Amino acid sequence: MGVTVYEPAPTPDDESARGRLVERSGALAVRHDAVLQALTEDVRETLQTGAAAVSIVYKDWQYVIAGAGFAAGAYSRRTSLCGHAVMSAGVFHVGDIAADGRFAGNPVLVENHQMRFYAAAPLLAGAGTALGTLCVFDRAPRADFPSGHRAYLHRQAGAVMARLDRLQAR
């Protein structure tokens, strides 16, 4: 067994304000929403990936509130790729996780070998602050993630935010 090195995602400078925005959004209270579930299924099918998820990044956790091919629940932010993606200004893409020095030593990925490809669009609220991501991943690496796929994932992230806004308004 070899030694691996992995650096968790840095914490955004505005993390406390971002956390308050997550709290006010009501996203952490969302459970079993059929619309979000259907949206993740559609994203997974359209982009032909093994899984898709709506993930809210809050404090030390990543909360998957809807998943297709991936179980909803709480996961450690330390090993979360979504923790990195919320720091990105646009769609975040890792074509081969095992070959990317930032993630190759991630203990969850090393142990389970469940992810080789990952892409995520931030779920933007307020003045462009990311609550989390709409992400897709697969067991097979993908060197290319075409601009049309990026645009689609970004649009669907907007649809997720519109749904979260409607749920909060209830």
PERA-V241267 format. One record per residue. N is the residue number from 1. RES is the residue in three letters. SS is DSSP state (a for helix, b for strand, c for the rest). PHI is phi as a letter, one per 40 degrees, with the letter a starting at -180 (none if undefined). NEAR is the number of other ideal C-beta (glycine too) atoms within 10 Angstrom. Layout:
n,res,ss,phi,near
N,RES,SS,PHI,NEAR
N,RES,SS,PHI,NEAR
This chain:
n,res,ss,phi,near
1,MET,c,none,4
2,GLY,c,c,5
3,VAL,c,c,5
4,THR,c,b,12
5,VAL,c,b,8
6,TYR,c,a,16
7,GLU,c,b,12
8,PRO,c,c,13
9,ALA,c,c,18
10,PRO,c,c,10
11,THR,c,c,12
12,PRO,c,d,16
13,ASP,c,d,9
14,ASP,c,c,11
15,GLU,a,d,14
16,SER,a,c,10
17,ALA,a,c,13
18,ARG,a,c,20
19,GLY,a,c,15
20,ARG,a,c,13
21,LEU,a,c,18
22,VAL,a,c,22
23,GLU,a,d,12
24,ARG,a,c,12
25,SER,a,c,23
26,GLY,c,g,14
27,ALA,a,c,27
28,LEU,a,c,16
29,ALA,a,c,10
30,VAL,c,c,19
31,ARG,c,b,8
32,HIS,c,f,9
33,ASP,c,c,15
34,ALA,a,c,8
35,VAL,a,c,13
36,LEU,a,c,24
37,GLN,a,c,16
38,ALA,a,c,12
39,LEU,a,c,21
40,THR,a,c,26
41,GLU,a,c,15
42,ASP,a,c,14
43,VAL,a,c,25
44,ARG,a,d,21
45,GLU,a,c,11
46,THR,a,c,14
47,LEU,a,c,18
48,GLN,c,f,10
49,THR,c,b,22
50,GLY,c,c,17
51,ALA,b,a,21
52,ALA,b,a,28
53,ALA,b,a,27
54,VAL,b,b,32
55,SER,b,b,30
56,ILE,b,b,23
57,VAL,b,c,28
58,TYR,b,a,21
59,LYS,c,f,10
60,ASP,c,c,11
61,TRP,b,b,18
62,GLN,b,b,25
63,TYR,b,b,21
64,VAL,b,c,22
65,ILE,b,c,23
66,ALA,b,a,25
67,GLY,b,a,20
68,ALA,b,b,21
69,GLY,c,g,15
70,PHE,c,a,21
71,ALA,c,c,9
72,ALA,c,c,18
73,GLY,b,i,11
74,ALA,b,b,13
75,TYR,b,b,18
76,SER,b,c,13
77,ARG,a,c,20
78,ARG,a,d,16
79,THR,a,b,18
80,SER,c,c,24
81,LEU,c,c,24
82,CYS,a,c,27
83,GLY,a,c,24
84,HIS,a,c,20
85,ALA,a,c,27
86,VAL,c,c,26
87,MET,c,c,15
88,SER,c,c,14
89,ALA,c,c,8
90,GLY,c,b,10
91,VAL,c,c,22
92,PHE,b,b,22
93,HIS,b,b,19
94,VAL,b,b,23
95,GLY,c,c,15
96,ASP,c,a,15
97,ILE,a,d,21
98,ALA,a,c,15
99,ALA,a,c,12
100,ASP,c,c,14
101,GLY,c,d,9
102,ARG,c,c,13
103,PHE,c,b,21
104,ALA,c,d,15
105,GLY,c,c,15
106,ASN,c,c,23
107,PRO,a,d,12
108,VAL,a,c,16
109,LEU,a,c,21
110,VAL,a,c,17
111,GLU,a,c,10
112,ASN,a,c,10
113,HIS,c,f,10
114,GLN,c,c,14
115,MET,c,b,22
116,ARG,c,b,20
117,PHE,b,b,21
118,TYR,b,a,28
119,ALA,b,a,25
120,ALA,b,a,27
121,ALA,b,b,27
122,PRO,b,c,26
123,LEU,b,c,27
124,LEU,b,c,16
125,ALA,b,b,19
126,GLY,c,f,13
127,ALA,c,c,7
128,GLY,c,g,8
129,THR,b,c,18
130,ALA,b,c,25
131,LEU,b,c,26
132,GLY,b,i,31
133,THR,b,a,31
134,LEU,b,b,30
135,CYS,b,b,31
136,VAL,b,b,30
137,PHE,b,a,24
138,ASP,b,a,20
139,ARG,c,c,13
140,ALA,c,b,10
141,PRO,c,c,16
142,ARG,c,b,21
143,ALA,c,c,8
144,ASP,c,b,8
145,PHE,c,b,19
146,PRO,c,d,9
147,SER,a,d,9
148,GLY,a,c,8
149,HIS,a,c,19
150,ARG,a,c,16
151,ALA,a,c,12
152,TYR,a,c,16
153,LEU,a,c,24
154,HIS,a,c,15
155,ARG,a,c,11
156,GLN,a,c,21
157,ALA,a,c,24
158,GLY,a,c,13
159,ALA,a,c,15
160,VAL,a,c,25
161,MET,a,c,19
162,ALA,a,c,11
163,ARG,a,c,18
164,LEU,a,c,23
165,ASP,a,c,13
166,ARG,a,c,10
167,LEU,a,c,16
168,GLN,a,c,13
169,ALA,a,c,7
170,ARG,c,c,5
